[in-house]
Amino acid sequence: MKAKVHVTLKNGVLDPQGKAVGHALESLGFSGVKDVRIGRFIEVELDETDAAKAKEAAESMCRKLLANTVIENFSVEVG
């Protein structure tokens, strides 16, 4: 079963990479871009067949390694 994990910075945490991309978009002529936030997308293939157990395992992976829960949020989709 595949778990799809989205990791994003929490609101209020500075995102210098997002700022750099925002400025680059402006310099390329894309007007109207208010803010850019950069995150990560991770796919994990699990041997689990039970969706609830797979989600629980993926969330545990996020808390222990994949996300810095002090400054990042994560969401997990299993399917």
N, CA, C, O and CB atoms as a CASP TS submission, in Angstrom:
PFRMAT TS
TARGET T0000
AUTHOR 0000-0000-0000
METHOD Language model
MODEL 1
PARENT N/A
ATOM      1  N   MET     1       0.850  -1.170   0.000  1.00  0.00           N
ATOM      2  CA  MET     1       0.000   0.000   0.000  1.00  0.00           C
ATOM      3  C   MET     1       0.896   1.232   0.000  1.00  0.00           C
ATOM      4  O   MET     1       1.936   1.253   0.659  1.00  0.00           O
ATOM      5  CB  MET     1      -0.968  -0.002   1.221  1.00  0.00           C
ATOM      6  N   LYS     2       0.492   2.248  -0.734  1.00  0.00           N
ATOM      7  CA  LYS     2       1.290   3.453  -0.862  1.00  0.00           C
ATOM      8  C   LYS     2       0.762   4.545   0.077  1.00  0.00           C
ATOM      9  O   LYS     2      -0.440   4.803   0.142  1.00  0.00           O
ATOM     10  CB  LYS     2       1.288   3.945  -2.322  1.00  0.00           C
ATOM     11  N   ALA     3       1.694   5.179   0.803  1.00  0.00           N
ATOM     12  CA  ALA     3       1.371   6.326   1.637  1.00  0.00           C
ATOM     13  C   ALA     3       1.963   7.563   0.977  1.00  0.00           C
ATOM     14  O   ALA     3       3.138   7.577   0.609  1.00  0.00           O
ATOM     15  CB  ALA     3       1.909   6.145   3.097  1.00  0.00           C
ATOM     16  N   LYS     4       1.152   8.591   0.830  1.00  0.00           N
ATOM     17  CA  LYS     4       1.595   9.863   0.262  1.00  0.00           C
ATOM     18  C   LYS     4       1.659  10.875   1.399  1.00  0.00           C
ATOM     19  O   LYS     4       0.664  11.128   2.078  1.00  0.00           O
ATOM     20  CB  LYS     4       0.634  10.353  -0.888  1.00  0.00           C
ATOM     21  N   VAL     5       2.844  11.450   1.597  1.00  0.00           N
ATOM     22  CA  VAL     5       3.084  12.354   2.714  1.00  0.00           C
ATOM     23  C   VAL     5       3.398  13.747   2.175  1.00  0.00           C
ATOM     24  O   VAL     5       4.265  13.906   1.316  1.00  0.00           O
ATOM     25  CB  VAL     5       4.240  11.835   3.610  1.00  0.00           C
ATOM     26  N   HIS     6       2.696  14.741   2.680  1.00  0.00           N
ATOM     27  CA  HIS     6       2.965  16.144   2.360  1.00  0.00           C
ATOM     28  C   HIS     6       3.499  16.804   3.623  1.00  0.00           C
ATOM     29  O   HIS     6       2.868  16.749   4.678  1.00  0.00           O
ATOM     30  CB  HIS     6       1.674  16.882   1.830  1.00  0.00           C
ATOM     31  N   VAL     7       4.670  17.429   3.506  1.00  0.00           N
ATOM     32  CA  VAL     7       5.290  18.120   4.632  1.00  0.00           C
ATOM     33  C   VAL     7       5.406  19.588   4.259  1.00  0.00           C
ATOM     34  O   VAL     7       5.970  19.926   3.218  1.00  0.00           O
ATOM     35  CB  VAL     7       6.694  17.507   4.990  1.00  0.00           C
ATOM     36  N   THR     8       4.871  20.466   5.109  1.00  0.00           N
ATOM     37  CA  THR     8       4.927  21.905   4.856  1.00  0.00           C
ATOM     38  C   THR     8       5.356  22.633   6.125  1.00  0.00           C
ATOM     39  O   THR     8       5.187  22.133   7.237  1.00  0.00           O
ATOM     40  CB  THR     8       3.554  22.433   4.362  1.00  0.00           C
ATOM     41  N   LEU     9       5.915  23.824   5.933  1.00  0.00           N
ATOM     42  CA  LEU     9       6.287  24.639   7.083  1.00  0.00           C
ATOM     43  C   LEU     9       5.030  25.161   7.772  1.00  0.00           C
ATOM     44  O   LEU     9       4.031  25.464   7.121  1.00  0.00           O
ATOM     45  CB  LEU     9       7.200  25.810   6.654  1.00  0.00           C
ATOM     46  N   LYS    10       5.095  25.262   9.088  1.00  0.00           N
ATOM     47  CA  LYS    10       3.982  25.834   9.843  1.00  0.00           C
ATOM     48  C   LYS    10       3.882  27.321   9.532  1.00  0.00           C
ATOM     49  O   LYS    10       4.867  27.958   9.156  1.00  0.00           O
ATOM     50  CB  LYS    10       4.163  25.601  11.371  1.00  0.00           C
ATOM     51  N   ASN    11       2.674  27.867   9.694  1.00  0.00           N
ATOM     52  CA  ASN    11       2.478  29.299   9.520  1.00  0.00           C
ATOM     53  C   ASN    11       3.375  30.048  10.499  1.00  0.00           C
ATOM     54  O   ASN    11       3.526  29.645  11.652  1.00  0.00           O
ATOM     55  CB  ASN    11       0.988  29.687   9.727  1.00  0.00           C
ATOM     56  N   GLY    12       3.959  31.128  10.032  1.00  0.00           N
ATOM     57  CA  GLY    12       4.825  31.931  10.887  1.00  0.00           C
ATOM     58  C   GLY    12       6.292  31.543  10.808  1.00  0.00           C
ATOM     59  O   GLY    12       7.148  32.298  11.269  1.00  0.00           O
ATOM     60  N   VAL    13       6.602  30.391  10.238  1.00  0.00           N
ATOM     61  CA  VAL    13       7.995  29.971  10.073  1.00  0.00           C
ATOM     62  C   VAL    13       8.510  30.575   8.769  1.00  0.00           C
ATOM     63  O   VAL    13       7.890  30.420   7.717  1.00  0.00           O
ATOM     64  CB  VAL    13       8.130  28.396  10.068  1.00  0.00           C
ATOM     65  N   LEU    14       9.650  31.266   8.846  1.00  0.00           N
ATOM     66  CA  LEU    14      10.215  31.877   7.653  1.00  0.00           C
ATOM     67  C   LEU    14      10.598  30.815   6.629  1.00  0.00           C
ATOM     68  O   LEU    14      11.065  29.731   6.981  1.00  0.00           O
ATOM     69  CB  LEU    14      11.431  32.727   8.016  1.00  0.00           C
ATOM     70  N   ASP    15      10.394  31.144   5.354  1.00  0.00           N
ATOM     71  CA  ASP    15      10.681  30.220   4.262  1.00  0.00           C
ATOM     72  C   ASP    15      11.561  30.926   3.237  1.00  0.00           C
ATOM     73  O   ASP    15      11.052  31.436   2.238  1.00  0.00           O
ATOM     74  CB  ASP    15       9.367  29.702   3.603  1.00  0.00           C
ATOM     75  N   PRO    16      12.880  30.967   3.466  1.00  0.00           N
ATOM     76  CA  PRO    16      13.758  31.673   2.531  1.00  0.00           C
ATOM     77  C   PRO    16      13.747  31.074   1.122  1.00  0.00           C
ATOM     78  O   PRO    16      13.886  31.806   0.143  1.00  0.00           O
ATOM     79  CB  PRO    16      15.168  31.671   3.063  1.00  0.00           C
ATOM     80  N   GLN    17      13.585  29.763   1.009  1.00  0.00           N
ATOM     81  CA  GLN    17      13.519  29.143  -0.309  1.00  0.00           C
ATOM     82  C   GLN    17      12.262  29.602  -1.041  1.00  0.00           C
ATOM     83  O   GLN    17      12.305  29.886  -2.238  1.00  0.00           O
ATOM     84  CB  GLN    17      13.543  27.605  -0.189  1.00  0.00           C
ATOM     85  N   GLY    18      11.166  29.674  -0.335  1.00  0.00           N
ATOM     86  CA  GLY    18       9.919  30.165  -0.926  1.00  0.00           C
ATOM     87  C   GLY    18      10.046  31.615  -1.372  1.00  0.00           C
ATOM     88  O   GLY    18       9.557  31.983  -2.440  1.00  0.00           O
ATOM     89  N   LYS    19      10.704  32.442  -0.554  1.00  0.00           N
ATOM     90  CA  LYS    19      10.929  33.853  -0.907  1.00  0.00           C
ATOM     91  C   LYS    19      11.762  33.952  -2.187  1.00  0.00           C
ATOM     92  O   LYS    19      11.453  34.750  -3.071  1.00  0.00           O
ATOM     93  CB  LYS    19      11.639  34.604   0.256  1.00  0.00           C
ATOM     94  N   ALA    20      12.822  33.138  -2.283  1.00  0.00           N
ATOM     95  CA  ALA    20      13.678  33.165  -3.473  1.00  0.00           C
ATOM     96  C   ALA    20      12.889  32.776  -4.720  1.00  0.00           C
ATOM     97  O   ALA    20      13.040  33.404  -5.768  1.00  0.00           O
ATOM     98  CB  ALA    20      14.880  32.220  -3.293  1.00  0.00           C
ATOM     99  N   VAL    21      12.056  31.754  -4.616  1.00  0.00           N
ATOM    100  CA  VAL    21      11.237  31.330  -5.753  1.00  0.00           C
ATOM    101  C   VAL    21      10.235  32.427  -6.112  1.00  0.00           C
ATOM    102  O   VAL    21      10.001  32.693  -7.291  1.00  0.00           O
ATOM    103  CB  VAL    21      10.497  30.004  -5.434  1.00  0.00           C
ATOM    104  N   GLY    22       9.645  33.064  -5.099  1.00  0.00           N
ATOM    105  CA  GLY    22       8.710  34.161  -5.346  1.00  0.00           C
ATOM    106  C   GLY    22       9.363  35.303  -6.113  1.00  0.00           C
ATOM    107  O   GLY    22       8.784  35.835  -7.060  1.00  0.00           O
ATOM    108  N   HIS    23      10.578  35.679  -5.700  1.00  0.00           N
ATOM    109  CA  HIS    23      11.306  36.743  -6.401  1.00  0.00           C
ATOM    110  C   HIS    23      11.660  36.322  -7.827  1.00  0.00           C
ATOM    111  O   HIS    23      11.589  37.134  -8.749  1.00  0.00           O
ATOM    112  CB  HIS    23      12.585  37.115  -5.630  1.00  0.00           C
ATOM    113  N   ALA    24      12.039  35.063  -8.009  1.00  0.00           N
ATOM    114  CA  ALA    24      12.366  34.564  -9.348  1.00  0.00           C
ATOM    115  C   ALA    24      11.141  34.600 -10.255  1.00  0.00           C
ATOM    116  O   ALA    24      11.238  34.968 -11.426  1.00  0.00           O
ATOM    117  CB  ALA    24      12.922  33.133  -9.269  1.00  0.00           C
ATOM    118  N   LEU    25       9.991  34.218  -9.711  1.00  0.00           N
ATOM    119  CA  LEU    25       8.767  34.266 -10.505  1.00  0.00           C
ATOM    120  C   LEU    25       8.451  35.694 -10.938  1.00  0.00           C
ATOM    121  O   LEU    25       8.062  35.934 -12.081  1.00  0.00           O
ATOM    122  CB  LEU    25       7.592  33.683  -9.712  1.00  0.00           C
ATOM    123  N   GLU    26       8.624  36.647 -10.009  1.00  0.00           N
ATOM    124  CA  GLU    26       8.418  38.058 -10.342  1.00  0.00           C
ATOM    125  C   GLU    26       9.344  38.495 -11.465  1.00  0.00           C
ATOM    126  O   GLU    26       8.913  39.154 -12.412  1.00  0.00           O
ATOM    127  CB  GLU    26       8.640  38.939  -9.110  1.00  0.00           C
ATOM    128  N   SER    27      10.629  38.123 -11.360  1.00  0.00           N
ATOM    129  CA  SER    27      11.604  38.537 -12.377  1.00  0.00           C
ATOM    130  C   SER    27      11.327  37.884 -13.729  1.00  0.00           C
ATOM    131  O   SER    27      11.763  38.395 -14.760  1.00  0.00           O
ATOM    132  CB  SER    27      13.020  38.194 -11.919  1.00  0.00           C
ATOM    133  N   LEU    28      10.615  36.773 -13.737  1.00  0.00           N
ATOM    134  CA  LEU    28      10.228  36.118 -14.987  1.00  0.00           C
ATOM    135  C   LEU    28       8.926  36.669 -15.562  1.00  0.00           C
ATOM    136  O   LEU    28       8.455  36.207 -16.601  1.00  0.00           O
ATOM    137  CB  LEU    28      10.091  34.630 -14.765  1.00  0.00           C
ATOM    138  N   GLY    29       8.346  37.661 -14.882  1.00  0.00           N
ATOM    139  CA  GLY    29       7.158  38.313 -15.397  1.00  0.00           C
ATOM    140  C   GLY    29       5.841  37.788 -14.861  1.00  0.00           C
ATOM    141  O   GLY    29       4.781  38.180 -15.348  1.00  0.00           O
ATOM    142  N   PHE    30       5.882  36.908 -13.868  1.00  0.00           N
ATOM    143  CA  PHE    30       4.642  36.401 -13.271  1.00  0.00           C
ATOM    144  C   PHE    30       4.210  37.369 -12.177  1.00  0.00           C
ATOM    145  O   PHE    30       4.723  37.330 -11.058  1.00  0.00           O
ATOM    146  CB  PHE    30       4.830  34.949 -12.696  1.00  0.00           C
ATOM    147  N   SER    31       3.264  38.235 -12.513  1.00  0.00           N
ATOM    148  CA  SER    31       2.792  39.207 -11.521  1.00  0.00           C
ATOM    149  C   SER    31       1.615  38.621 -10.748  1.00  0.00           C
ATOM    150  O   SER    31       0.969  37.677 -11.202  1.00  0.00           O
ATOM    151  CB  SER    31       2.383  40.545 -12.203  1.00  0.00           C
ATOM    152  N   GLY    32       1.353  39.178  -9.605  1.00  0.00           N
ATOM    153  CA  GLY    32       0.212  38.733  -8.816  1.00  0.00           C
ATOM    154  C   GLY    32       0.504  37.571  -7.882  1.00  0.00           C
ATOM    155  O   GLY    32      -0.410  37.064  -7.231  1.00  0.00           O
ATOM    156  N   VAL    33       1.761  37.137  -7.801  1.00  0.00           N
ATOM    157  CA  VAL    33       2.113  36.056  -6.873  1.00  0.00           C
ATOM    158  C   VAL    33       2.331  36.699  -5.508  1.00  0.00           C
ATOM    159  O   VAL    33       3.278  37.462  -5.321  1.00  0.00           O
ATOM    160  CB  VAL    33       3.403  35.258  -7.354  1.00  0.00           C
ATOM    161  N   LYS    34       1.457  36.391  -4.556  1.00  0.00           N
ATOM    162  CA  LYS    34       1.544  37.003  -3.230  1.00  0.00           C
ATOM    163  C   LYS    34       2.568  36.326  -2.334  1.00  0.00           C
ATOM    164  O   LYS    34       3.322  37.002  -1.633  1.00  0.00           O
ATOM    165  CB  LYS    34       0.198  36.970  -2.561  1.00  0.00           C
ATOM    166  N   ASP    35       2.603  35.007  -2.350  1.00  0.00           N
ATOM    167  CA  ASP    35       3.482  34.286  -1.439  1.00  0.00           C
ATOM    168  C   ASP    35       3.768  32.909  -2.017  1.00  0.00           C
ATOM    169  O   ASP    35       2.921  32.319  -2.689  1.00  0.00           O
ATOM    170  CB  ASP    35       2.852  34.173  -0.025  1.00  0.00           C
ATOM    171  N   VAL    36       4.955  32.404  -1.755  1.00  0.00           N
ATOM    172  CA  VAL    36       5.330  31.056  -2.177  1.00  0.00           C
ATOM    173  C   VAL    36       5.876  30.328  -0.950  1.00  0.00           C
ATOM    174  O   VAL    36       6.736  30.851  -0.242  1.00  0.00           O
ATOM    175  CB  VAL    36       6.391  31.087  -3.350  1.00  0.00           C
ATOM    176  N   ARG    37       5.382  29.142  -0.708  1.00  0.00           N
ATOM    177  CA  ARG    37       5.874  28.302   0.389  1.00  0.00           C
ATOM    178  C   ARG    37       6.338  26.989  -0.225  1.00  0.00           C
ATOM    179  O   ARG    37       5.643  26.408  -1.059  1.00  0.00           O
ATOM    180  CB  ARG    37       4.762  28.062   1.493  1.00  0.00           C
ATOM    181  N   ILE    38       7.495  26.529   0.182  1.00  0.00           N
ATOM    182  CA  ILE    38       8.073  25.308  -0.350  1.00  0.00           C
ATOM    183  C   ILE    38       7.868  24.179   0.659  1.00  0.00           C
ATOM    184  O   ILE    38       8.043  24.376   1.862  1.00  0.00           O
ATOM    185  CB  ILE    38       9.582  25.501  -0.671  1.00  0.00           C
ATOM    186  N   GLY    39       7.503  23.017   0.175  1.00  0.00           N
ATOM    187  CA  GLY    39       7.325  21.844   1.028  1.00  0.00           C
ATOM    188  C   GLY    39       7.921  20.620   0.356  1.00  0.00           C
ATOM    189  O   GLY    39       8.668  20.726  -0.617  1.00  0.00           O
ATOM    190  N   ARG    40       7.581  19.461   0.890  1.00  0.00           N
ATOM    191  CA  ARG    40       8.082  18.200   0.344  1.00  0.00           C
ATOM    192  C   ARG    40       6.918  17.229   0.148  1.00  0.00           C
ATOM    193  O   ARG    40       5.924  17.257   0.873  1.00  0.00           O
ATOM    194  CB  ARG    40       9.161  17.580   1.279  1.00  0.00           C
ATOM    195  N   PHE    41       7.078  16.381  -0.848  1.00  0.00           N
ATOM    196  CA  PHE    41       6.125  15.307  -1.104  1.00  0.00           C
ATOM    197  C   PHE    41       6.913  14.008  -1.087  1.00  0.00           C
ATOM    198  O   PHE    41       7.904  13.872  -1.806  1.00  0.00           O
ATOM    199  CB  PHE    41       5.361  15.506  -2.473  1.00  0.00           C
ATOM    200  N   ILE    42       6.482  13.056  -0.273  1.00  0.00           N
ATOM    201  CA  ILE    42       7.195  11.788  -0.095  1.00  0.00           C
ATOM    202  C   ILE    42       6.211  10.648  -0.316  1.00  0.00           C
ATOM    203  O   ILE    42       5.113  10.656   0.239  1.00  0.00           O
ATOM    204  CB  ILE    42       7.851  11.694   1.326  1.00  0.00           C
ATOM    205  N   GLU    43       6.602   9.668  -1.125  1.00  0.00           N
ATOM    206  CA  GLU    43       5.803   8.457  -1.295  1.00  0.00           C
ATOM    207  C   GLU    43       6.537   7.307  -0.620  1.00  0.00           C
ATOM    208  O   GLU    43       7.735   7.108  -0.819  1.00  0.00           O
ATOM    209  CB  GLU    43       5.544   8.150  -2.810  1.00  0.00           C
ATOM    210  N   VAL    44       5.791   6.553   0.183  1.00  0.00           N
ATOM    211  CA  VAL    44       6.362   5.403   0.883  1.00  0.00           C
ATOM    212  C   VAL    44       5.516   4.181   0.532  1.00  0.00           C
ATOM    213  O   VAL    44       4.306   4.171   0.760  1.00  0.00           O
ATOM    214  CB  VAL    44       6.410   5.639   2.445  1.00  0.00           C
ATOM    215  N   GLU    45       6.149   3.165  -0.015  1.00  0.00           N
ATOM    216  CA  GLU    45       5.454   1.916  -0.331  1.00  0.00           C
ATOM    217  C   GLU    45       5.568   0.997   0.883  1.00  0.00           C
ATOM    218  O   GLU    45       6.670   0.685   1.334  1.00  0.00           O
ATOM    219  CB  GLU    45       6.050   1.231  -1.623  1.00  0.00           C
ATOM    220  N   LEU    46       4.423   0.569   1.405  1.00  0.00           N
ATOM    221  CA  LEU    46       4.374  -0.255   2.612  1.00  0.00           C
ATOM    222  C   LEU    46       3.845  -1.648   2.294  1.00  0.00           C
ATOM    223  O   LEU    46       3.048  -1.817   1.371  1.00  0.00           O
ATOM    224  CB  LEU    46       3.501   0.411   3.684  1.00  0.00           C
ATOM    225  N   ASP    47       4.285  -2.643   3.057  1.00  0.00           N
ATOM    226  CA  ASP    47       3.788  -4.009   2.897  1.00  0.00           C
ATOM    227  C   ASP    47       2.431  -4.213   3.584  1.00  0.00           C
ATOM    228  O   ASP    47       1.884  -5.316   3.553  1.00  0.00           O
ATOM    229  CB  ASP    47       4.805  -5.000   3.456  1.00  0.00           C
ATOM    230  N   GLU    48       1.907  -3.198   4.179  1.00  0.00           N
ATOM    231  CA  GLU    48       0.649  -3.277   4.936  1.00  0.00           C
ATOM    232  C   GLU    48      -0.543  -3.333   3.981  1.00  0.00           C
ATOM    233  O   GLU    48      -0.548  -2.657   2.953  1.00  0.00           O
ATOM    234  CB  GLU    48       0.512  -2.066   5.896  1.00  0.00           C
ATOM    235  N   THR    49      -1.556  -4.138   4.321  1.00  0.00           N
ATOM    236  CA  THR    49      -2.783  -4.206   3.523  1.00  0.00           C
ATOM    237  C   THR    49      -3.947  -3.481   4.193  1.00  0.00           C
ATOM    238  O   THR    49      -4.933  -3.153   3.532  1.00  0.00           O
ATOM    239  CB  THR    49      -3.161  -5.657   3.273  1.00  0.00           C
ATOM    240  N   ASP    50      -3.844  -3.230   5.483  1.00  0.00           N
ATOM    241  CA  ASP    50      -4.879  -2.516   6.230  1.00  0.00           C
ATOM    242  C   ASP    50      -4.591  -1.019   6.154  1.00  0.00           C
ATOM    243  O   ASP    50      -3.533  -0.564   6.589  1.00  0.00           O
ATOM    244  CB  ASP    50      -4.941  -2.999   7.720  1.00  0.00           C
ATOM    245  N   ALA    51      -5.539  -0.250   5.595  1.00  0.00           N
ATOM    246  CA  ALA    51      -5.326   1.184   5.380  1.00  0.00           C
ATOM    247  C   ALA    51      -5.096   1.937   6.687  1.00  0.00           C
ATOM    248  O   ALA    51      -4.245   2.825   6.744  1.00  0.00           O
ATOM    249  CB  ALA    51      -6.516   1.783   4.649  1.00  0.00           C
ATOM    250  N   ALA    52      -5.832   1.599   7.725  1.00  0.00           N
ATOM    251  CA  ALA    52      -5.674   2.285   9.006  1.00  0.00           C
ATOM    252  C   ALA    52      -4.286   2.046   9.593  1.00  0.00           C
ATOM    253  O   ALA    52      -3.659   2.970  10.112  1.00  0.00           O
ATOM    254  CB  ALA    52      -6.748   1.821   9.993  1.00  0.00           C
ATOM    255  N   LYS    53      -3.810   0.809   9.509  1.00  0.00           N
ATOM    256  CA  LYS    53      -2.472   0.495  10.019  1.00  0.00           C
ATOM    257  C   LYS    53      -1.393   1.165   9.177  1.00  0.00           C
ATOM    258  O   LYS    53      -0.383   1.626   9.709  1.00  0.00           O
ATOM    259  CB  LYS    53      -2.251  -1.024  10.045  1.00  0.00           C
ATOM    260  N   ALA    54      -1.604   1.220   7.867  1.00  0.00           N
ATOM    261  CA  ALA    54      -0.644   1.874   6.986  1.00  0.00           C
ATOM    262  C   ALA    54      -0.551   3.365   7.303  1.00  0.00           C
ATOM    263  O   ALA    54       0.542   3.929   7.349  1.00  0.00           O
ATOM    264  CB  ALA    54      -1.035   1.665   5.514  1.00  0.00           C
ATOM    265  N   LYS    55      -1.702   3.996   7.521  1.00  0.00           N
ATOM    266  CA  LYS    55      -1.704   5.424   7.863  1.00  0.00           C
ATOM    267  C   LYS    55      -1.018   5.661   9.196  1.00  0.00           C
ATOM    268  O   LYS    55      -0.237   6.602   9.343  1.00  0.00           O
ATOM    269  CB  LYS    55      -3.139   5.969   7.908  1.00  0.00           C
ATOM    270  N   GLU    56      -1.306   4.817  10.156  1.00  0.00           N
ATOM    271  CA  GLU    56      -0.679   4.927  11.474  1.00  0.00           C
ATOM    272  C   GLU    56       0.850   4.791  11.368  1.00  0.00           C
ATOM    273  O   GLU    56       1.592   5.540  12.003  1.00  0.00           O
ATOM    274  CB  GLU    56      -1.246   3.851  12.427  1.00  0.00           C
ATOM    275  N   ALA    57       1.302   3.840  10.568  1.00  0.00           N
ATOM    276  CA  ALA    57       2.741   3.639  10.382  1.00  0.00           C
ATOM    277  C   ALA    57       3.380   4.852   9.712  1.00  0.00           C
ATOM    278  O   ALA    57       4.448   5.300  10.130  1.00  0.00           O
ATOM    279  CB  ALA    57       3.002   2.377   9.547  1.00  0.00           C
ATOM    280  N   ALA    58       2.734   5.384   8.676  1.00  0.00           N
ATOM    281  CA  ALA    58       3.268   6.540   7.969  1.00  0.00           C
ATOM    282  C   ALA    58       3.300   7.774   8.874  1.00  0.00           C
ATOM    283  O   ALA    58       4.255   8.549   8.827  1.00  0.00           O
ATOM    284  CB  ALA    58       2.435   6.825   6.716  1.00  0.00           C
ATOM    285  N   GLU    59       2.277   7.959   9.686  1.00  0.00           N
ATOM    286  CA  GLU    59       2.267   9.087  10.622  1.00  0.00           C
ATOM    287  C   GLU    59       3.381   8.948  11.649  1.00  0.00           C
ATOM    288  O   GLU    59       4.008   9.940  12.023  1.00  0.00           O
ATOM    289  CB  GLU    59       0.908   9.188  11.330  1.00  0.00           C
ATOM    290  N   SER    60       3.630   7.736  12.103  1.00  0.00           N
ATOM    291  CA  SER    60       4.730   7.500  13.033  1.00  0.00           C
ATOM    292  C   SER    60       6.072   7.827  12.371  1.00  0.00           C
ATOM    293  O   SER    60       6.952   8.412  13.004  1.00  0.00           O
ATOM    294  CB  SER    60       4.717   6.037  13.526  1.00  0.00           C
ATOM    295  N   MET    61       6.228   7.450  11.100  1.00  0.00           N
ATOM    296  CA  MET    61       7.445   7.778  10.352  1.00  0.00           C
ATOM    297  C   MET    61       7.640   9.296  10.276  1.00  0.00           C
ATOM    298  O   MET    61       8.757   9.798  10.398  1.00  0.00           O
ATOM    299  CB  MET    61       7.384   7.174   8.927  1.00  0.00           C
ATOM    300  N   CYS    62       6.543  10.008  10.075  1.00  0.00           N
ATOM    301  CA  CYS    62       6.618  11.471   9.999  1.00  0.00           C
ATOM    302  C   CYS    62       7.067  12.066  11.329  1.00  0.00           C
ATOM    303  O   CYS    62       7.941  12.932  11.369  1.00  0.00           O
ATOM    304  CB  CYS    62       5.258  12.058   9.593  1.00  0.00           C
ATOM    305  N   ARG    63       6.465  11.598  12.411  1.00  0.00           N
ATOM    306  CA  ARG    63       6.822  12.136  13.737  1.00  0.00           C
ATOM    307  C   ARG    63       8.266  11.830  14.117  1.00  0.00           C
ATOM    308  O   ARG    63       8.910  12.616  14.811  1.00  0.00           O
ATOM    309  CB  ARG    63       5.889  11.570  14.802  1.00  0.00           C
ATOM    310  N   LYS    64       8.778  10.671  13.654  1.00  0.00           N
ATOM    311  CA  LYS    64      10.124  10.251  14.054  1.00  0.00           C
ATOM    312  C   LYS    64      11.225  10.705  13.102  1.00  0.00           C
ATOM    313  O   LYS    64      12.363  10.892  13.532  1.00  0.00           O
ATOM    314  CB  LYS    64      10.167   8.765  14.170  1.00  0.00           C
ATOM    315  N   LEU    65      10.912  10.888  11.802  1.00  0.00           N
ATOM    316  CA  LEU    65      11.975  11.173  10.844  1.00  0.00           C
ATOM    317  C   LEU    65      11.589  12.135   9.723  1.00  0.00           C
ATOM    318  O   LEU    65      12.323  13.084   9.447  1.00  0.00           O
ATOM    319  CB  LEU    65      12.436   9.904  10.246  1.00  0.00           C
ATOM    320  N   LEU    66      10.468  11.909   9.086  1.00  0.00           N
ATOM    321  CA  LEU    66      10.170  12.617   7.840  1.00  0.00           C
ATOM    322  C   LEU    66       9.826  14.093   8.014  1.00  0.00           C
ATOM    323  O   LEU    66      10.011  14.880   7.086  1.00  0.00           O
ATOM    324  CB  LEU    66       9.043  11.942   7.153  1.00  0.00           C
ATOM    325  N   ALA    67       9.330  14.479   9.183  1.00  0.00           N
ATOM    326  CA  ALA    67       8.963  15.877   9.420  1.00  0.00           C
ATOM    327  C   ALA    67       9.561  16.352  10.738  1.00  0.00           C
ATOM    328  O   ALA    67       9.638  15.599  11.709  1.00  0.00           O
ATOM    329  CB  ALA    67       7.424  16.049   9.431  1.00  0.00           C
ATOM    330  N   ASN    68       9.975  17.595  10.754  1.00  0.00           N
ATOM    331  CA  ASN    68      10.403  18.243  11.997  1.00  0.00           C
ATOM    332  C   ASN    68       9.153  18.889  12.576  1.00  0.00           C
ATOM    333  O   ASN    68       8.784  19.993  12.177  1.00  0.00           O
ATOM    334  CB  ASN    68      11.572  19.312  11.756  1.00  0.00           C
ATOM    335  N   THR    69       8.505  18.219  13.503  1.00  0.00           N
ATOM    336  CA  THR    69       7.192  18.659  13.982  1.00  0.00           C
ATOM    337  C   THR    69       7.235  19.968  14.771  1.00  0.00           C
ATOM    338  O   THR    69       6.187  20.531  15.085  1.00  0.00           O
ATOM    339  CB  THR    69       6.585  17.586  14.839  1.00  0.00           C
ATOM    340  N   VAL    70       8.420  20.451  15.093  1.00  0.00           N
ATOM    341  CA  VAL    70       8.531  21.756  15.756  1.00  0.00           C
ATOM    342  C   VAL    70       8.186  22.864  14.764  1.00  0.00           C
ATOM    343  O   VAL    70       7.525  23.836  15.128  1.00  0.00           O
ATOM    344  CB  VAL    70       9.962  21.966  16.336  1.00  0.00           C
ATOM    345  N   ILE    71       8.630  22.724  13.511  1.00  0.00           N
ATOM    346  CA  ILE    71       8.419  23.785  12.524  1.00  0.00           C
ATOM    347  C   ILE    71       7.613  23.339  11.308  1.00  0.00           C
ATOM    348  O   ILE    71       7.312  24.159  10.441  1.00  0.00           O
ATOM    349  CB  ILE    71       9.743  24.316  12.068  1.00  0.00           C
ATOM    350  N   GLU    72       7.256  22.055  11.224  1.00  0.00           N
ATOM    351  CA  GLU    72       6.557  21.557  10.040  1.00  0.00           C
ATOM    352  C   GLU    72       5.267  20.821  10.401  1.00  0.00           C
ATOM    353  O   GLU    72       5.152  20.196  11.455  1.00  0.00           O
ATOM    354  CB  GLU    72       7.471  20.635   9.246  1.00  0.00           C
ATOM    355  N   ASN    73       4.315  20.919   9.497  1.00  0.00           N
ATOM    356  CA  ASN    73       3.090  20.123   9.551  1.00  0.00           C
ATOM    357  C   ASN    73       3.216  18.999   8.527  1.00  0.00           C
ATOM    358  O   ASN    73       3.991  19.100   7.576  1.00  0.00           O
ATOM    359  CB  ASN    73       1.817  21.005   9.274  1.00  0.00           C
ATOM    360  N   PHE    74       2.455  17.937   8.727  1.00  0.00           N
ATOM    361  CA  PHE    74       2.414  16.872   7.729  1.00  0.00           C
ATOM    362  C   PHE    74       1.004  16.346   7.592  1.00  0.00           C
ATOM    363  O   PHE    74       0.197  16.426   8.518  1.00  0.00           O
ATOM    364  CB  PHE    74       3.375  15.735   8.098  1.00  0.00           C
ATOM    365  N   SER    75       0.723  15.803   6.414  1.00  0.00           N
ATOM    366  CA  SER    75      -0.535  15.101   6.197  1.00  0.00           C
ATOM    367  C   SER    75      -0.223  13.815   5.449  1.00  0.00           C
ATOM    368  O   SER    75       0.720  13.753   4.661  1.00  0.00           O
ATOM    369  CB  SER    75      -1.561  15.984   5.407  1.00  0.00           C
ATOM    370  N   VAL    76      -1.029  12.787   5.706  1.00  0.00           N
ATOM    371  CA  VAL    76      -0.791  11.473   5.118  1.00  0.00           C
ATOM    372  C   VAL    76      -2.057  11.008   4.425  1.00  0.00           C
ATOM    373  O   VAL    76      -3.145  11.054   4.999  1.00  0.00           O
ATOM    374  CB  VAL    76      -0.343  10.448   6.193  1.00  0.00           C
ATOM    375  N   GLU    77      -1.908  10.554   3.174  1.00  0.00           N
ATOM    376  CA  GLU    77      -2.986   9.896   2.430  1.00  0.00           C
ATOM    377  C   GLU    77      -2.531   8.477   2.142  1.00  0.00           C
ATOM    378  O   GLU    77      -1.383   8.245   1.765  1.00  0.00           O
ATOM    379  CB  GLU    77      -3.338  10.668   1.096  1.00  0.00           C
ATOM    380  N   VAL    78      -3.431   7.541   2.322  1.00  0.00           N
ATOM    381  CA  VAL    78      -3.114   6.145   2.040  1.00  0.00           C
ATOM    382  C   VAL    78      -4.073   5.625   0.994  1.00  0.00           C
ATOM    383  O   VAL    78      -5.277   5.872   1.065  1.00  0.00           O
ATOM    384  CB  VAL    78      -3.182   5.282   3.321  1.00  0.00           C
ATOM    385  N   GLY    79      -3.541   4.906   0.026  1.00  0.00           N
ATOM    386  CA  GLY    79      -4.421   4.372  -0.991  1.00  0.00           C
ATOM    387  C   GLY    79      -3.697   3.525  -1.988  1.00  0.00           C
ATOM    388  O   GLY    79      -4.313   3.001  -2.916  1.00  0.00           O
TER
END
